[in-house]
Amino acid sequence: MKNLPQYIDWFRHSSSYINAHRKKVFVVLLPGEAIAHENFNNIVHDITLLQSLGVKLVLVHGARPQINAALEAAGIESTYHKGLRITDAISLQIIKQIVGALSIDIEALFSMGLANSPMHGADIKLARGNFITARPLGVLDGIDHALTGVVRKINAKAIMQHLNHNNIVLVSNLGLSTTGEVFNLSPEEVATETAIALNAEKLILFIPQTGIMDSAGEMVSALSPASAQDVLATVESQPENKASGVAQALAAAVKACRHHVHRSHLISFEHNGALIEELFTRDGCGTLVSKDTFEQLRRASIDDVGGILELITPLEEAGVLVHRSRELLEAEIDFFFVIERESMIIACAALYPLDATCGEIACIAIHRDYQANGRGEHLLSALEDQARRIGLSHVIVLTTQTTHWFMEKGFQPIAVSELPEKKQKMYNYQRNSKALKKALR
Ligand SMILES: CC(C)(COP(=O)(O)OP(=O)(O)OC[C@H]1O[C@@H](n2cnc3c(N)ncnc32)[C@H](O)[C@@H]1OP(=O)(O)O)[C@@H](O)C(=O)NCCC(=O)NCCS
């Protein structure tokens, strides 16, 4: 293999993403345009890969272009109100046939297992059922929307049962009412409501472009729900974005994030590997809408131990940091702060109070992909603030390779004999670390 070292390097670095995504619920919107695209087989393979890595997946498929073509072939002209199709009884008969056939086609794709294909040995089980209860949209602006419906309830318990049995759940844009009627729904709405009902980690929306473009035509890689709402106004003002589903997908992402779905991703269904690139690389390839700030500096919790170990183990092996066992880290986790980015711990540092006046800064580490961007300084100043809050007047640090970095941050070298007594007793002369001290104003 030509790029073997890069491939191995990438695969090793993806382990933190694999750990972050395992057992999480992702809801994926597959619009009809994506299903019709030649790249759809690759999307199916990538979804299969996610499933085999322990991600719990709900797929929501649409069928807009397929329905349009079938209605046109039957000589039925749809009427729309504010971009929504008004579904009459004859149209619904055709829509049921089209959506039913698409669901079966998708099921068939996930059942493939040819020996020379990426699906070999995957043994994917797909579950379908009456998970979506709908009700009529009713009369809007004096116009009866007939069999066009809205989501009334998602049977989250039943979906979770299937997910917990390692099934992928497949849902369509058709919902059933308590009176036994079938309603035509918007797939974006079904995906959003499903993600909200399941308290999903991610809502992934496939769209026909690389991501959301700003007014200058540049792709925006990350948006808060508030800024996404602003961008939405511009996106919705362009009719082609409504026709392609981009506006509906962005609106869905904003709503999901406002209702505690952690992250929504808009990615291209035309780009081979977009799903993998978005979920397993540092910067992704589409647009992320996230209710959290993109990166968060916070106190560590016991759930962060795995992520911290992954971050510090290579530095321990290189002799930069002193070895800490998992047990020790668990016992000392309350002294740690971390920076989290996209569910991944990318930086950590600890403050150990040594006596009534002095604390030790230790185990400061920034993931190598994120160094030299001010995060080290940011973490250090958070630790210094914490030291002040608990009444310490100075902090010390022992370091073998980072003396100058600490000196640039106001630390002064001191002799080992000037360290607090407790620290002097534990000083490892073989390691021969330099001792530095900083007074806190
Ligand atoms: C040292 C470390 C914490 C700094 O964090 P960071 O987020 O990369 O640093 P900042 O962005 O705040 O500062 C970057 C500057 O520090 C410099 N720097 C980085 N490591 C340094 C080191 N070991 N010695 C001196 N300067 C260093 C960079 O060259 C850069 O300088 P520049 O702005 O002039 O280009 C980080 O590089 C790291 O995790 N290193 C490996 C672990 C380690 O050494 N920990 C300390 C154990 S005591």
The ligand as an SDF file (V2000), in Angstrom:
LIG
                    3D

 48 50  0  0  0  0  0  0  0  0999 V2000
    3.8670   22.6330   26.7580 C   0  0  0  0  0  0  0  0  0  0  0  0
    2.4450   22.6810   26.3600 C   0  0  0  0  0  0  0  0  0  0  0  0
    1.5600   22.3730   27.5510 C   0  0  0  0  0  0  0  0  0  0  0  0
    2.1180   24.0760   25.8150 C   0  0  0  0  0  0  0  0  0  0  0  0
    0.7780   24.1340   25.4000 O   0  0  0  0  0  0  0  0  0  0  0  0
    0.3780   24.8480   24.0140 P   0  0  0  0  0  0  0  0  0  0  0  0
   -1.1060   24.9740   23.9770 O   0  0  0  0  0  0  0  0  0  0  0  0
    1.0310   24.1530   22.9100 O   0  0  0  0  0  0  0  0  0  0  0  0
    1.0910   26.2580   24.2440 O   0  0  0  0  0  0  0  0  0  0  0  0
    0.6640   27.7320   23.9560 P   0  0  0  0  0  0  0  0  0  0  0  0
   -0.1430   27.7870   22.7120 O   0  0  0  0  0  0  0  0  0  0  0  0
    0.0470   28.3260   25.1630 O   0  0  0  0  0  0  0  0  0  0  0  0
    2.0830   28.3490   23.7010 O   0  0  0  0  0  0  0  0  0  0  0  0
    2.7770   28.0360   22.5000 C   0  0  0  0  0  0  0  0  0  0  0  0
    4.2160   28.5060   22.5840 C   0  0  0  0  0  0  0  0  0  0  0  0
    4.9090   27.6850   23.5440 O   0  0  0  0  0  0  0  0  0  0  0  0
    6.0790   27.1740   22.9180 C   0  0  0  0  0  0  0  0  0  0  0  0
    6.3920   25.8660   23.5020 N   0  0  0  0  0  0  0  0  0  0  0  0
    5.7390   24.7110   23.3790 C   0  0  0  0  0  0  0  0  0  0  0  0
    6.3820   23.7370   24.0600 N   0  0  0  0  0  0  0  0  0  0  0  0
    7.4450   24.3150   24.6190 C   0  0  0  0  0  0  0  0  0  0  0  0
    8.5170   23.8280   25.4300 C   0  0  0  0  0  0  0  0  0  0  0  0
    8.5640   22.5450   25.7850 N   0  0  0  0  0  0  0  0  0  0  0  0
    9.4300   24.7010   25.8130 N   0  0  0  0  0  0  0  0  0  0  0  0
    9.3810   26.0020   25.4630 C   0  0  0  0  0  0  0  0  0  0  0  0
    8.4210   26.5250   24.6940 N   0  0  0  0  0  0  0  0  0  0  0  0
    7.4780   25.6760   24.2620 C   0  0  0  0  0  0  0  0  0  0  0  0
    5.7010   27.0530   21.4690 C   0  0  0  0  0  0  0  0  0  0  0  0
    6.8570   27.0050   20.6640 O   0  0  0  0  0  0  0  0  0  0  0  0
    4.9150   28.3160   21.2600 C   0  0  0  0  0  0  0  0  0  0  0  0
    5.7850   29.3830   21.1230 O   0  0  0  0  0  0  0  0  0  0  0  0
    5.5180   30.5400   20.0480 P   0  0  0  0  0  0  0  0  0  0  0  0
    4.1690   31.1010   20.4100 O   0  0  0  0  0  0  0  0  0  0  0  0
    6.6520   31.4550   20.2510 O   0  0  0  0  0  0  0  0  0  0  0  0
    5.4950   29.8460   18.7520 O   0  0  0  0  0  0  0  0  0  0  0  0
    2.1320   21.6630   25.2090 C   0  0  0  0  0  0  0  0  0  0  0  0
    2.9780   21.9440   24.1400 O   0  0  0  0  0  0  0  0  0  0  0  0
    2.2600   20.2160   25.6000 C   0  0  0  0  0  0  0  0  0  0  0  0
    1.2850   19.5750   25.9580 O   0  0  0  0  0  0  0  0  0  0  0  0
    3.4850   19.6500   25.4910 N   0  0  0  0  0  0  0  0  0  0  0  0
    3.6880   18.2670   25.8060 C   0  0  0  0  0  0  0  0  0  0  0  0
    3.4730   17.9470   27.2650 C   0  0  0  0  0  0  0  0  0  0  0  0
    4.3920   18.7590   28.1870 C   0  0  0  0  0  0  0  0  0  0  0  0
    5.5300   19.0410   27.8790 O   0  0  0  0  0  0  0  0  0  0  0  0
    3.8390   19.0920   29.3630 N   0  0  0  0  0  0  0  0  0  0  0  0
    4.5220   19.8220   30.3980 C   0  0  0  0  0  0  0  0  0  0  0  0
    4.8380   18.8760   31.4950 C   0  0  0  0  0  0  0  0  0  0  0  0
    5.4360   19.7100   32.8880 S   0  0  0  0  0  0  0  0  0  0  0  0
  1  2  1  0
  2  3  1  0
  2  4  1  0
  2 36  1  0
  4  5  1  0
  5  6  1  0
  6  7  2  0
  6  8  1  0
  6  9  1  0
  9 10  1  0
 10 11  2  0
 10 12  1  0
 10 13  1  0
 13 14  1  0
 14 15  1  0
 15 16  1  0
 15 30  1  0
 16 17  1  0
 17 18  1  0
 17 28  1  0
 18 19  1  0
 18 27  1  0
 19 20  2  0
 20 21  1  0
 21 22  1  0
 21 27  2  0
 22 23  1  0
 22 24  2  0
 24 25  1  0
 25 26  2  0
 26 27  1  0
 28 29  1  0
 28 30  1  0
 30 31  1  0
 31 32  1  0
 32 33  2  0
 32 34  1  0
 32 35  1  0
 36 37  1  0
 36 38  1  0
 38 39  2  0
 38 40  1  0
 40 41  1  0
 41 42  1  0
 42 43  1  0
 43 44  2  0
 43 45  1  0
 45 46  1  0
 46 47  1  0
 47 48  1  0
M  END
$$$$
